[in-house]
């Protein structure tokens, strides 16, 4: 663990297999892992997306056929018993914790949410921006916050990390550490394997540390053979730690000087926002690009006059009968 004046910050990505719908059991195991992290000197423990509630059959996948009743049975507000239990463990151990659950808002809406509980009571909550369907709502705010360690932290949940624009906006808001809690998919463009390939480049592009941690619910874990993922990447795109163990704690010491180094933030001064206008429209048209495209530069070729001269050479012949 580090103090605000220290030079490093120990961050742990903790792979976790949730037991679907068994909230109390999941909380109990999360608290035990926080106690283990405290013994290892960890300052911030990052758990996967939906680690508290589990995902299989809960509607958390955004499946429109999932009944709202299933969500209502496990959803809790930000100040509900599950998050309160995590916050109490944070106070007791001194280890800040990021955990995911199904949130029930004051208006009765459901969200795939993630909260970082800090020592001394602060809670920073992010609602997944790309929930991809009913009955879960999609958030409409980015989440970036300052910490006592001098590191500014951002959160993107699951599919939020698939879009490069989300990581860039989070970095523009000053994040030097991006938390990327995820739930493993078996295959495809949104699979954890594709994200593990993408995130080192994402860290390099934006000059941020990234903590990726992906877990599974127990049914998917049995089906797929038990692989999870935990990866820590630095602002130069170097992978500091990488694991597919579902029961491991991957921890690294973040160099706070590197997190705030000007050299990894040079992309900010090189940006030219006026060129990126098409990125702000959902369906760019051809004329959106016209002012951004160099006009075709051609030179007209004129006629070149050409004249030809025919020269005839005359040869004098000797008179007949003369000597050669």
Backbone bond lengths (Angstrom), bond angles and torsions (degrees), N, CA, C in turn:
res aa  C-N    CA-C-N  psi(-1)  N-CA   C-N-CA  omega(-1)  CA-C   N-CA-C  phi
1 X - - - 1.457 - - 1.519 108.32 -
2 X 1.329 116.55 151.92 1.455 119.50 -178.55 1.520 110.87 -121.98
3 X 1.286 116.35 156.45 1.456 121.10 173.49 1.514 108.75 -93.82
4 X 1.347 118.30 166.76 1.455 119.45 179.01 1.509 113.76 -56.29
5 X 1.321 117.14 -25.63 1.458 120.08 -179.77 1.521 112.76 -95.56
6 X 1.334 116.94 0.76 1.453 120.30 -177.94 1.515 111.72 -73.17
7 X 1.326 116.16 171.40 1.464 121.03 -176.62 1.517 112.65 -99.58
8 X 1.344 117.38 -13.28 1.461 120.46 -179.12 1.525 110.36 -135.01
9 X 1.327 114.32 159.95 1.453 121.99 176.96 1.517 107.64 -132.37
10 X 1.325 116.87 120.89 1.461 120.08 -179.12 1.532 109.60 -87.35
11 X 1.339 114.70 117.61 1.463 122.38 -179.14 1.520 108.28 -115.80
12 X 1.318 116.65 135.74 1.466 121.36 179.73 1.524 109.91 -118.15
13 X 1.325 116.13 131.37 1.460 122.52 169.69 1.524 106.86 -100.40
14 X 1.332 116.37 117.50 1.463 120.90 -171.39 1.518 109.83 -111.53
15 X 1.322 116.42 107.00 1.468 120.82 175.52 1.521 109.21 -64.49
16 X 1.334 115.23 147.49 1.461 118.15 -171.46 1.523 109.44 -154.72
17 X 1.320 115.87 134.40 1.467 121.52 175.43 1.520 107.77 -105.10
18 X 1.334 116.03 109.61 1.465 120.22 -179.54 1.520 110.86 -77.70
19 X 1.306 116.08 146.55 1.458 121.74 171.02 1.516 107.11 -96.53
20 X 1.308 114.69 111.21 1.452 122.00 -167.68 1.529 112.71 -54.51
21 X 1.329 114.96 120.45 1.450 120.65 177.06 1.512 114.85 79.99
22 X 1.330 117.98 -8.37 1.477 121.07 -177.78 1.528 108.93 -94.62
23 X 1.318 114.57 73.20 1.455 121.59 -171.51 1.527 111.99 -61.18
24 X 1.317 117.52 -45.90 1.469 119.63 -177.29 1.519 111.60 -61.76
25 X 1.323 116.77 -41.93 1.459 120.46 179.98 1.526 110.24 -65.29
26 X 1.332 116.65 -43.18 1.465 119.96 179.07 1.518 111.20 -61.91
27 X 1.341 116.77 -42.59 1.465 120.49 178.30 1.519 110.74 -61.73
28 X 1.323 116.92 -43.40 1.460 120.95 -179.17 1.525 110.91 -59.15
29 X 1.337 116.60 -43.06 1.464 119.27 -179.20 1.530 111.60 -72.53
30 X 1.320 117.97 -33.99 1.467 120.98 176.09 1.526 110.06 -63.27
31 X 1.326 117.12 -44.13 1.470 120.76 178.93 1.529 110.87 -61.53
32 X 1.335 117.20 -42.03 1.468 120.48 178.27 1.522 110.93 -61.99
33 X 1.331 117.19 -38.71 1.469 120.57 179.20 1.523 111.28 -69.94
34 X 1.313 117.70 -32.25 1.463 119.99 175.33 1.527 110.56 -65.31
35 X 1.308 116.33 -39.13 1.465 119.34 177.43 1.523 111.19 -64.88
36 X 1.333 116.13 -38.60 1.467 119.94 176.32 1.523 110.83 -65.99
37 X 1.333 116.36 -40.04 1.468 120.49 178.88 1.525 110.90 -63.67
38 X 1.326 116.72 -37.53 1.469 119.98 178.74 1.523 110.79 -62.13
39 X 1.318 116.78 -40.52 1.469 120.21 178.78 1.520 111.52 -65.28
40 X 1.341 116.67 -25.52 1.471 120.94 179.49 1.522 112.35 -90.01
41 X 1.330 117.47 4.57 1.461 120.55 177.14 1.511 114.31 78.03
42 X 1.334 118.02 22.54 1.468 122.07 -178.75 1.528 109.63 -78.18
43 X 1.342 116.35 139.20 1.461 120.93 176.69 1.522 112.10 -97.32
44 X 1.332 117.08 -32.74 1.464 121.98 -178.25 1.523 109.08 -136.72
45 X 1.331 116.73 123.07 1.456 122.42 178.55 1.526 109.05 -109.12
46 X 1.324 116.49 127.54 1.460 121.93 -176.06 1.529 108.82 -112.11
47 X 1.333 116.51 116.42 1.455 122.42 178.53 1.531 109.57 -100.97
48 X 1.349 117.95 166.10 1.468 120.25 -175.38 1.528 113.76 -74.24
49 X 1.307 114.04 168.74 1.467 123.97 170.29 1.527 109.82 -54.77
50 X 1.344 116.72 135.63 1.466 123.40 174.56 1.528 113.63 56.82
51 X 1.325 116.59 29.79 1.464 118.91 -177.15 1.526 111.92 -67.24
52 X 1.326 118.52 -27.27 1.457 120.56 -178.28 1.519 112.02 -78.01
53 X 1.328 117.11 -45.85 1.462 120.42 -173.13 1.517 113.80 -94.19
54 X 1.326 118.34 -20.46 1.456 120.04 -169.91 1.514 109.31 76.86
55 X 1.320 117.27 171.30 1.455 120.21 -173.71 1.514 114.33 -125.90
56 X 1.329 118.79 -35.26 1.463 120.72 -172.83 1.519 111.41 -63.57
57 X 1.339 115.88 122.66 1.452 121.23 177.24 1.509 114.40 75.51
58 X 1.331 118.11 6.28 1.458 120.26 -176.70 1.508 112.94 -96.31
59 X 1.343 116.48 -9.78 1.455 119.40 -173.72 1.505 112.35 89.08
60 X 1.316 117.23 -1.60 1.450 119.67 -177.76 1.500 112.94 -68.50
61 X 1.300 118.55 -18.89 1.452 121.22 179.53 1.508 112.66 -76.34
62 X 1.338 117.48 -4.68 1.438 120.09 -178.81 1.511 112.55 86.00
63 X 1.303 119.35 12.50 1.459 123.39 179.33 1.519 109.43 -70.23
64 X 1.347 116.96 120.99 1.454 121.00 -175.32 1.521 112.02 -67.07
65 X 1.325 118.93 -16.82 1.459 120.90 -178.68 1.528 111.94 -85.69
66 X 1.311 117.95 -9.35 1.461 120.51 -179.17 1.520 109.58 -70.46
67 X 1.322 118.89 130.03 1.468 120.82 -176.18 1.521 112.00 -72.05
68 X 1.316 114.80 144.01 1.465 119.51 176.99 1.521 111.37 -63.05
69 X 1.329 115.64 -26.11 1.468 118.92 179.87 1.528 111.21 -62.25
70 X 1.338 116.52 -36.50 1.460 119.39 179.36 1.517 110.91 -64.83
71 X 1.335 116.63 -38.94 1.456 120.30 177.72 1.523 110.74 -69.42
72 X 1.323 115.57 -42.49 1.459 119.06 -177.41 1.531 111.66 -60.82
73 X 1.322 116.90 -29.83 1.462 120.80 -177.51 1.526 112.16 -69.71
74 X 1.333 117.22 -26.44 1.469 119.43 -175.87 1.519 113.40 -117.68
75 X 1.327 118.09 -11.62 1.466 120.75 -177.09 1.524 110.92 -72.58
76 X 1.337 115.25 144.57 1.464 121.52 178.47 1.522 109.30 -140.81
77 X 1.326 116.98 153.45 1.471 119.44 174.62 1.520 111.29 -74.09
78 X 1.317 115.33 171.84 1.466 120.52 -179.63 1.525 111.79 -61.12
79 X 1.325 116.88 -29.92 1.474 120.00 178.77 1.523 111.78 -101.60
80 X 1.353 116.77 25.16 1.456 121.05 179.28 1.518 112.37 -78.45
81 X 1.335 117.28 178.67 1.469 121.21 -174.27 1.526 113.94 -63.00
82 X 1.332 118.70 -35.26 1.464 119.63 -176.93 1.522 111.92 -68.43
83 X 1.325 116.69 -49.48 1.469 119.22 179.92 1.527 110.12 -68.14
84 X 1.324 117.36 -34.23 1.467 119.43 175.60 1.525 111.18 -62.07
85 X 1.348 117.16 -38.60 1.467 120.40 179.54 1.527 110.65 -65.57
86 X 1.332 116.78 -40.44 1.461 120.08 176.80 1.524 110.06 -64.92
87 X 1.324 117.33 -43.86 1.464 121.12 -179.45 1.524 111.44 -61.23
88 X 1.323 117.18 -38.32 1.466 120.53 177.65 1.530 110.96 -65.09
89 X 1.350 116.77 -39.16 1.469 120.09 177.37 1.519 110.77 -66.32
90 X 1.325 116.58 -35.73 1.467 120.87 177.02 1.525 110.10 -63.00
91 X 1.321 117.26 -44.54 1.466 120.68 178.68 1.524 111.08 -62.49
92 X 1.317 115.95 -40.18 1.470 120.59 -176.46 1.527 111.73 -71.78
93 X 1.320 117.29 -40.02 1.470 120.98 -175.28 1.522 113.69 -93.10
94 X 1.336 116.72 -22.81 1.460 120.24 -174.99 1.514 113.75 80.00
95 X 1.333 117.65 6.79 1.472 122.13 -179.54 1.524 109.31 -100.66
96 X 1.315 117.85 118.03 1.459 120.92 174.76 1.527 108.67 -65.75
97 X 1.339 116.89 147.11 1.460 120.10 -174.66 1.520 111.05 -137.32
98 X 1.349 114.94 135.57 1.445 121.53 172.52 1.516 109.37 -107.40
99 X 1.349 117.52 124.36 1.460 122.05 -177.07 1.528 109.49 -136.98
100 X 1.343 115.55 152.82 1.452 120.92 -179.79 1.516 112.62 -115.41
101 X 1.343 116.08 146.93 1.470 120.49 -178.60 1.526 108.85 -158.94
102 X 1.344 116.42 173.15 1.453 121.91 172.75 1.526 107.38 -88.00
103 X 1.314 115.83 115.60 1.464 121.30 -177.62 1.530 110.63 -93.11
104 X 1.307 115.74 137.50 1.460 121.79 170.40 1.526 107.64 -106.49
105 X 1.329 116.42 119.48 1.455 120.24 -178.09 1.523 110.68 -79.20
106 X 1.312 116.22 171.46 1.462 121.19 179.28 1.527 110.83 -63.89
107 X 1.346 116.60 -24.42 1.463 121.07 179.13 1.526 112.60 -88.21
108 X 1.328 117.22 2.09 1.456 120.99 179.00 1.519 114.26 85.13
109 X 1.327 118.47 12.31 1.457 121.92 176.68 1.528 109.63 -87.55
110 X 1.342 115.64 157.99 1.457 120.95 -178.85 1.524 109.94 -113.73
111 X 1.334 115.40 140.08 1.458 121.54 -179.71 1.527 110.12 -136.83
112 X 1.317 115.49 147.44 1.453 122.25 166.91 1.527 105.43 -83.28
113 X 1.326 117.13 104.98 1.463 121.49 -170.80 1.521 111.75 -121.37
114 X 1.333 113.69 162.70 1.465 121.13 -179.77 1.518 106.80 -142.24
115 X 1.333 116.41 132.71 1.450 120.35 -179.03 1.520 109.83 -126.65
116 X 1.320 115.45 139.80 1.461 121.74 170.75 1.521 107.10 -104.72
117 X 1.325 115.25 114.53 1.466 121.87 177.65 1.518 108.28 -92.70
118 X 1.322 116.24 122.49 1.452 121.65 -178.14 1.526 110.38 -101.97
119 X 1.336 116.23 152.75 1.466 118.26 170.94 1.533 109.61 -56.51
120 X 1.291 116.83 148.24 1.467 124.26 -178.77 1.522 112.20 75.70
121 X 1.350 117.66 14.15 1.450 119.39 163.56 1.512 119.61 101.66
122 X 1.325 120.36 -15.56 1.462 120.80 -178.11 1.530 110.80 -68.11
123 X 1.340 116.01 140.80 1.462 122.07 176.35 1.529 108.38 -129.90
124 X 1.324 116.26 128.77 1.468 121.71 -179.07 1.522 107.86 -117.81
125 X 1.340 116.30 113.94 1.460 121.58 -171.24 1.524 111.45 -112.47
126 X 1.330 115.40 134.22 1.466 122.37 176.22 1.521 109.35 -119.94
127 X 1.323 117.00 134.05 1.455 122.44 173.79 1.525 109.03 -100.49
128 X 1.316 116.61 130.46 1.457 121.46 -176.44 1.522 110.78 -53.15
129 X 1.322 116.92 129.52 1.457 122.22 -176.31 1.521 112.56 -76.70
130 X 1.337 116.49 -27.55 1.461 121.42 -174.55 1.522 109.57 -125.22
131 X 1.346 115.77 72.81 1.460 120.81 -179.46 1.528 111.50 -76.87
132 X 1.321 117.22 -18.69 1.471 122.39 172.00 1.517 113.53 59.53
133 X 1.310 116.60 49.01 1.451 117.63 169.40 1.516 115.59 131.19
134 X 1.319 114.70 165.52 1.455 123.50 177.68 1.535 108.85 -79.55
135 X 1.329 117.70 154.93 1.460 129.52 3.67 1.524 114.62 -89.58
136 X 1.315 118.29 5.06 1.460 120.21 177.98 1.520 110.10 -82.61
137 X 1.325 115.92 136.20 1.450 119.96 175.77 1.522 110.53 -85.66
138 X 1.333 115.79 162.04 1.469 121.66 175.62 1.522 109.31 -104.31
139 X 1.308 116.07 137.74 1.451 120.25 176.60 1.515 110.99 -70.09
140 X 1.315 116.60 164.76 1.465 121.37 179.83 1.521 112.16 -134.08
141 X 1.322 116.30 24.61 1.465 120.81 179.09 1.532 109.81 -138.20
142 X 1.329 115.35 143.26 1.459 120.46 169.48 1.523 108.46 -83.42
143 X 1.317 115.62 153.06 1.462 120.91 -177.11 1.517 109.66 -122.95
144 X 1.315 116.78 111.94 1.461 123.87 178.03 1.521 107.32 -138.72
145 X 1.329 116.99 134.45 1.463 118.88 -175.69 1.526 110.83 -147.89
146 X 1.329 114.65 154.94 1.462 121.66 177.28 1.523 109.87 -83.93
147 X 1.331 114.57 154.88 1.459 120.26 178.32 1.519 110.47 -129.12
148 X 1.323 115.25 166.69 1.462 121.28 178.85 1.521 112.22 -68.07
149 X 1.342 117.83 -13.02 1.459 121.66 -177.11 1.520 112.71 -89.03
150 X 1.331 117.72 -2.94 1.459 119.97 -177.00 1.514 113.00 83.25
151 X 1.324 117.07 11.77 1.465 122.89 177.46 1.521 108.03 -110.14
152 X 1.328 116.74 133.51 1.463 121.10 175.88 1.532 107.62 -95.59
153 X 1.329 116.02 125.76 1.458 122.37 -170.15 1.528 110.46 -109.38
154 X 1.334 116.22 138.90 1.454 122.23 173.30 1.519 109.65 -121.21
155 X 1.344 116.66 157.24 1.461 122.47 -179.41 1.517 109.39 -128.36
156 X 1.337 116.31 131.51 1.461 122.82 169.21 1.521 107.04 -134.58
157 X 1.333 116.93 129.37 1.459 121.31 -174.26 1.522 110.76 -100.95
158 X 1.332 116.52 130.04 1.453 121.49 170.19 1.510 113.79 47.88
159 X 1.348 116.44 -118.71 1.458 122.01 -175.89 1.523 113.56 -61.27
160 X 1.324 118.05 -16.80 1.473 119.51 173.58 1.520 110.60 -55.95
161 X 1.330 115.98 -31.89 1.463 121.11 -177.24 1.522 113.31 -79.07
162 X 1.329 117.39 -10.73 1.458 119.90 -178.90 1.522 112.17 -75.42
163 X 1.329 118.18 -21.42 1.455 122.26 -177.71 1.524 110.01 -99.89
164 X 1.320 116.04 124.33 1.464 119.73 -176.42 1.523 111.72 -64.69
165 X 1.340 117.34 -28.97 1.457 119.68 -178.65 1.527 111.76 -63.16
166 X 1.328 117.71 -35.55 1.461 120.11 -178.62 1.523 111.45 -64.81
167 X 1.325 116.44 -43.47 1.466 119.74 178.40 1.524 110.66 -64.35
168 X 1.346 117.22 -38.67 1.460 119.72 -179.19 1.528 111.27 -67.56
169 X 1.321 118.70 -42.43 1.464 120.44 179.04 1.527 110.37 -63.83
170 X 1.330 116.48 -40.81 1.466 119.99 178.27 1.525 110.45 -60.73
171 X 1.326 116.29 -41.23 1.463 119.73 177.88 1.523 111.20 -67.98
172 X 1.334 117.88 -38.66 1.459 120.84 178.16 1.525 111.46 -63.46
173 X 1.318 116.10 -26.61 1.466 120.57 176.93 1.526 111.53 -81.12
174 X 1.330 116.30 3.04 1.458 120.74 172.24 1.504 116.25 101.28
175 X 1.345 118.21 4.29 1.464 119.46 -179.04 1.520 110.75 -65.00
176 X 1.327 116.19 131.49 1.461 121.01 173.55 1.530 111.31 -110.56
177 X 1.339 116.03 -8.01 1.462 122.32 173.56 1.526 107.94 -136.18
178 X 1.326 116.88 119.19 1.457 121.97 178.61 1.520 109.19 -104.05
179 X 1.330 116.26 124.41 1.463 121.52 174.30 1.526 107.69 -92.45
180 X 1.337 115.98 127.08 1.461 121.52 -176.73 1.525 109.72 -123.74
181 X 1.348 118.40 73.47 1.461 120.67 176.32 1.518 110.00 -71.49
182 X 1.318 116.50 140.28 1.467 120.93 -170.48 1.519 109.16 -143.65
183 X 1.313 114.91 160.50 1.461 121.54 170.91 1.516 107.58 -120.59
184 X 1.313 116.98 125.25 1.462 120.87 -172.31 1.520 112.12 -61.94
185 X 1.335 115.27 135.46 1.457 122.88 166.84 1.520 106.97 -105.80
186 X 1.330 116.05 155.73 1.457 119.28 -174.73 1.517 112.24 -71.06
187 X 1.336 117.76 -41.11 1.462 120.49 -175.94 1.515 108.29 -163.40
188 X 1.348 115.08 175.48 1.447 120.40 175.09 1.511 112.30 101.40
189 X 1.359 114.25 -178.09 1.459 120.15 -175.05 1.524 111.67 -62.53
190 X 1.337 117.78 -30.30 1.445 120.44 -179.63 1.510 113.63 -93.79
191 X 1.313 117.77 13.22 1.453 120.65 -177.24 1.514 110.86 -73.37
192 X 1.326 115.16 159.56 1.448 119.68 179.73 1.523 111.53 -64.74
193 X 1.328 117.53 -30.29 1.467 119.81 179.44 1.524 111.11 -64.04
194 X 1.342 116.60 -41.43 1.463 118.78 179.30 1.517 110.43 -67.30
195 X 1.330 117.14 -36.33 1.455 119.93 179.32 1.522 111.32 -69.03
196 X 1.309 117.60 -37.19 1.470 120.36 177.28 1.520 111.38 -62.42
197 X 1.323 116.94 -31.21 1.468 119.58 176.11 1.524 111.67 -75.44
198 X 1.329 116.27 -32.63 1.462 120.14 -173.63 1.522 113.63 -81.47
199 X 1.323 118.13 -35.70 1.457 120.28 -168.63 1.532 114.99 -65.75
200 X 1.336 121.04 -34.93 1.465 117.24 175.82 1.527 112.60 -58.39
201 X 1.335 117.10 -40.34 1.462 119.89 175.71 1.510 112.01 -66.73
202 X 1.339 117.29 -37.17 1.453 122.11 178.69 1.532 110.21 -62.98
203 X 1.344 116.67 -40.25 1.466 120.78 178.35 1.522 110.71 -65.82
204 X 1.322 116.53 -42.95 1.463 121.11 179.76 1.518 111.13 -64.87
205 X 1.325 117.38 -42.83 1.463 121.39 -178.78 1.518 112.47 -61.99
206 X 1.338 116.54 -33.45 1.458 120.37 -171.62 1.523 114.46 -111.39
207 X 1.327 117.26 -0.54 1.455 120.47 177.66 1.513 113.68 63.76
208 X 1.349 116.76 39.85 1.465 120.52 -177.93 1.528 111.14 -126.83
209 X 1.322 115.80 152.28 1.456 120.47 163.37 1.527 107.42 -74.23
210 X 1.334 116.64 148.19 1.457 121.05 175.25 1.524 108.73 -131.76
211 X 1.336 114.92 130.88 1.461 121.23 173.96 1.517 107.75 -111.95
212 X 1.334 116.51 106.08 1.459 122.54 176.99 1.521 108.52 -98.31
213 X 1.329 116.01 131.01 1.463 119.23 173.34 1.523 107.51 -142.02
214 X 1.318 115.54 123.88 1.458 121.72 -177.30 1.518 109.56 -121.66
215 X 1.316 115.64 131.34 1.450 120.86 177.45 1.508 111.17 -120.57
216 X 1.330 115.44 -178.64 1.457 121.66 178.81 1.520 108.76 -135.32
217 X 1.340 115.05 160.18 1.452 117.85 166.39 1.528 107.20 -84.58
218 X 1.310 117.86 163.15 1.455 120.41 -171.30 1.522 113.27 -63.99
219 X 1.349 118.76 -36.09 1.466 120.34 -179.59 1.522 110.63 -65.31
220 X 1.329 117.47 -44.35 1.459 120.51 179.09 1.513 110.71 -68.07
221 X 1.327 116.53 -33.48 1.455 120.49 178.66 1.529 111.25 -61.52
222 X 1.327 117.66 -43.71 1.462 120.48 178.58 1.530 110.87 -66.63
223 X 1.308 116.58 -36.69 1.461 121.20 -176.87 1.518 112.09 -69.77
224 X 1.338 116.63 -37.35 1.465 119.88 -170.79 1.521 114.02 -102.17
225 X 1.313 117.66 0.61 1.450 118.66 175.68 1.504 115.23 93.87
226 X 1.311 118.71 5.03 1.453 120.01 169.43 1.500 117.90 91.81
227 X 1.320 119.44 13.83 1.457 119.48 -179.44 1.521 111.07 -83.47
228 X 1.317 115.63 135.25 1.456 123.00 171.20 1.529 106.00 -123.10
229 X 1.307 117.96 -161.76 1.463 119.10 178.03 1.516 109.99 -157.40
230 X 1.319 115.57 141.53 1.457 122.76 171.33 1.512 106.89 -144.01
231 X 1.324 116.53 127.34 1.458 120.54 -177.07 1.522 109.19 -142.94
232 X 1.333 115.63 138.15 1.454 121.71 175.12 1.527 107.83 -121.98
233 X 1.335 116.29 129.10 1.463 122.24 -175.73 1.520 108.79 -127.11
234 X 1.338 116.96 142.40 1.459 119.31 179.84 1.529 111.02 -98.41
235 X 1.354 118.20 173.20 1.470 120.68 -174.80 1.520 115.12 -64.12
236 X 1.334 117.94 -12.97 1.458 120.99 175.51 1.523 111.72 -92.65
237 X 1.335 117.93 4.96 1.456 121.72 -179.85 1.510 113.90 83.73
238 X 1.323 117.33 5.98 1.467 120.63 179.92 1.530 109.61 -79.93
239 X 1.329 116.39 132.66 1.461 121.33 177.99 1.526 108.24 -80.90
240 X 1.320 116.32 114.82 1.462 121.88 -177.53 1.519 111.85 -83.67
241 X 1.336 116.42 -30.67 1.466 121.09 179.18 1.515 107.94 -159.17
242 X 1.336 115.62 147.95 1.466 120.08 -177.58 1.521 108.00 -153.40
243 X 1.326 116.60 130.76 1.455 120.48 -178.00 1.520 109.77 -149.47
244 X 1.340 116.69 149.10 1.460 121.85 172.70 1.524 110.46 -119.50
245 X 1.322 115.90 20.33 1.465 122.14 179.03 1.530 109.15 -82.92
246 X 1.333 116.97 126.35 1.466 120.89 -178.87 1.522 113.25 -75.94
247 X 1.293 118.57 -5.85 1.461 120.11 -177.70 1.525 111.48 -129.97
248 X 1.308 115.48 32.96 1.453 119.03 -176.97 1.515 112.88 -115.32
249 X 1.318 115.70 155.59 1.460 122.40 173.11 1.520 106.73 -111.27
250 X 1.316 116.09 114.08 1.465 121.65 177.66 1.518 107.54 -100.30
251 X 1.315 117.37 114.45 1.462 120.00 -178.45 1.524 110.47 -124.88
252 X 1.317 115.04 145.83 1.465 121.67 176.84 1.522 108.04 -138.73
253 X 1.317 115.25 157.26 1.457 121.40 174.58 1.522 108.49 -97.41
254 X 1.311 116.10 112.46 1.456 121.49 178.20 1.522 109.53 -76.80
255 X 1.312 116.55 129.54 1.457 122.36 176.75 1.529 107.77 -79.68
256 X 1.333 116.80 108.15 1.456 120.58 -175.68 1.525 111.86 -64.21
257 X 1.320 116.78 -29.20 1.458 119.08 177.11 1.521 110.66 -65.23
258 X 1.339 116.51 -38.98 1.459 119.92 178.50 1.521 111.12 -70.68
259 X 1.326 116.38 -35.29 1.460 119.87 -179.88 1.515 111.73 -60.76
260 X 1.328 116.75 -31.67 1.459 120.62 -177.12 1.526 113.06 -110.67
261 X 1.330 116.75 11.81 1.458 120.60 -176.25 1.517 111.47 -68.96
262 X 1.304 115.48 139.24 1.460 120.13 179.07 1.518 111.57 -65.36
263 X 1.328 116.87 -31.63 1.455 120.31 -175.16 1.522 111.92 -63.26
264 X 1.336 118.31 -29.74 1.461 119.78 -179.84 1.523 111.67 -90.42
265 X 1.329 116.74 -0.03 1.464 120.51 178.25 1.525 112.40 -113.17
266 X 1.327 117.51 12.80 1.463 120.89 -177.05 1.522 112.84 -63.41
267 X 1.345 116.92 -24.18 1.460 119.76 179.19 1.521 111.59 -59.98
268 X 1.329 117.24 -25.93 1.460 119.89 -179.09 1.526 111.16 -62.91
269 X 1.323 116.43 -44.53 1.459 119.71 -178.01 1.526 111.97 -74.60
270 X 1.325 117.43 -20.77 1.468 120.56 -178.75 1.527 112.40 -85.87
271 X 1.319 118.10 -11.75 1.465 120.44 -176.57 1.529 111.83 -66.46
272 X 1.339 116.02 148.09 1.468 122.57 174.69 1.531 107.82 -129.89
273 X 1.324 117.59 82.61 1.468 121.26 -172.94 1.517 114.55 -55.80
274 X 1.325 118.18 -29.28 1.464 119.49 -179.03 1.521 112.13 -63.09
275 X 1.328 117.18 -20.25 1.463 120.32 179.18 1.529 112.55 -83.77
276 X 1.324 117.24 -12.01 1.462 119.56 -170.24 1.534 112.84 -104.61
277 X 1.335 117.30 16.80 1.453 120.91 -177.06 1.527 113.74 -53.91
278 X 1.338 120.10 -40.73 1.474 118.54 179.64 1.526 113.80 -59.38
279 X 1.331 117.95 -20.90 1.464 119.97 179.24 1.520 112.25 -68.44
280 X 1.338 117.30 -18.62 1.453 120.26 -176.23 1.523 112.78 -92.75
281 X 1.324 118.45 1.30 1.457 121.10 177.69 1.517 109.06 -112.53
282 X 1.329 115.60 144.76 1.462 119.71 -176.20 1.516 112.54 -73.30
283 X 1.329 117.15 -28.96 1.470 120.82 -178.93 1.521 109.07 -138.57
284 X 1.338 117.57 80.35 1.465 120.10 -178.36 1.529 111.58 -57.90
285 X 1.343 115.15 139.53 1.458 121.80 176.51 1.521 109.43 -102.81
286 X 1.325 115.24 168.44 1.466 119.14 -178.40 1.516 112.11 -58.41
287 X 1.374 116.33 -38.89 1.463 117.71 -177.06 1.529 112.20 -71.38
288 X 1.345 117.16 -15.62 1.467 118.92 174.06 1.522 111.55 -66.35
289 X 1.318 116.12 -22.74 1.466 120.45 -176.64 1.532 112.53 -100.03
290 X 1.347 116.89 -10.61 1.466 118.77 -172.38 1.521 112.46 -60.65
291 X 1.344 116.68 -44.50 1.461 119.05 -178.59 1.521 112.85 -74.30
292 X 1.329 116.32 -9.94 1.463 120.31 -179.12 1.514 112.38 -100.44
293 X 1.330 116.27 -1.60 1.457 120.86 -175.27 1.515 110.08 -107.06
294 X 1.294 116.55 133.44 1.457 120.96 176.69 1.528 109.42 -61.48
295 X 1.357 117.98 131.93 1.465 118.67 175.64 1.525 110.36 -64.41
296 X 1.317 114.22 149.58 1.470 118.25 179.29 1.516 109.43 -68.48
297 X 1.291 115.70 128.18 1.469 121.00 -177.41 1.514 109.59 -105.21
298 X 1.363 115.53 110.01 1.464 121.03 179.21 1.513 108.71 -127.47
299 X 1.299 117.51 151.57 1.459 123.34 178.10 1.512 109.04 -113.97
300 X 1.350 115.82 125.14 1.469 119.34 179.12 1.519 109.74 -69.06
301 X 1.283 114.74 136.38 1.466 119.17 -179.77 1.528 109.48 -100.27
302 X 1.332 118.32 115.65 1.461 122.13 179.21 1.521 111.69 -81.57
303 X 1.357 114.77 170.18 1.467 119.91 178.80 1.518 109.44 -77.20
304 X 1.274 116.32 136.64 1.469 122.25 177.82 1.525 108.42 -106.67
305 X 1.332 117.69 115.64 1.483 118.74 -178.96 1.529 111.01 -67.07
306 X 1.291 114.83 132.77 1.460 120.70 179.48 1.516 107.79 -127.63
307 X 1.328 118.03 130.33 1.477 121.38 177.51 1.523 108.88 -121.80
308 X 1.284 113.38 146.68 1.464 119.43 179.58 1.530 108.50 -117.29
309 X 1.296 117.27 136.60 1.485 121.34 175.10 1.519 108.25 -114.67
310 X 1.353 115.56 130.51 1.458 120.59 178.29 1.520 108.00 -99.74
311 X 1.296 116.65 116.81 1.488 121.26 -177.54 1.515 108.16 -107.01
312 X 1.363 113.59 127.07 1.469 118.84 178.58 1.508 108.79 -106.55
313 X 1.273 114.54 127.90 1.484 119.41 -179.18 1.522 109.59 -96.35
314 X 1.360 115.51 125.60 1.480 119.54 178.05 1.519 109.92 -98.79
315 X 1.317 115.61 142.35 1.478 121.37 -179.27 1.522 108.43 -121.86
316 X 1.335 117.37 126.11 1.477 121.21 177.65 1.514 109.78 -77.20
317 X 1.290 114.40 129.59 1.467 119.88 178.18 1.542 109.48 -99.33
318 X 1.297 119.11 142.37 1.514 121.45 178.75 1.540 109.23 -67.44
319 X 1.364 115.64 148.53 1.470 117.85 176.33 1.524 112.56 -59.01
320 X 1.312 114.52 147.97 1.483 117.84 -178.10 1.522 110.69 -63.88
321 X 1.291 114.03 138.86 1.469 119.75 178.30 1.499 113.78 90.26
322 X 1.326 116.52 -11.76 1.451 118.73 -179.49 1.487 111.57 -81.93
323 X 1.342 113.41 167.97 1.448 119.04 179.38 1.497 108.88 -75.44
324 X 1.238 112.41 154.38 1.450 117.80 175.81 1.503 109.75 -73.26
